[in-house]
Amino acid sequence: MIYTSSITLPIKEKHKNYIFLAGSIDLNLPSNWRKEVIDIIGAKAHFLDPTIINHNELNDSQMKNHIHWELDALHLADKVFLNFLPSSKSPISLIELGMYIKTSKLVVVCPNEFYQSRYIKTLCNKYKVSVFNSLSIAVNSIL
């Protein structure tokens, strides 16, 4: 099942993994990394996807509700799959990295081309968080 912020979060099933799909959003790319992750992992997990295409059009109340959904979904998740795209700035993703760096939830994809890759890789190394250069290798690490 894929949960978005337009769907109420579930009561957690004990024998099901929940993966929060954090990371860069670039709607102009020909491929969608979130869809790739979902397609590979399939029914082995429930997915928590914070993507909202019209993000900039949300009013204050809608944005507040979305942020609360994201925070609750991050808390619910067993894994936070955090993907930094090479050409993105990803300010919210950097916040999520900081929030969860000291947990065992993070799986980080950070290619060398990302503008803060040295910082992210050093931080992940310090806190023993898995960091990968490619999406496919990271996905396989959580299967």
ABEGO torsion letter per residue (X at the ends): XBBBAABBBBBBBAABBBBBBBEBBBAABABBAAAAAAAAAEAABBBBBABBAAAAABBAAAAAAAAAAAAAAAAABABBBBBBBAABAGAAAAAAAAAAAABAABBBBBBAABAAAAAAAAAAAAAGBBBBABAAAAAAAAX
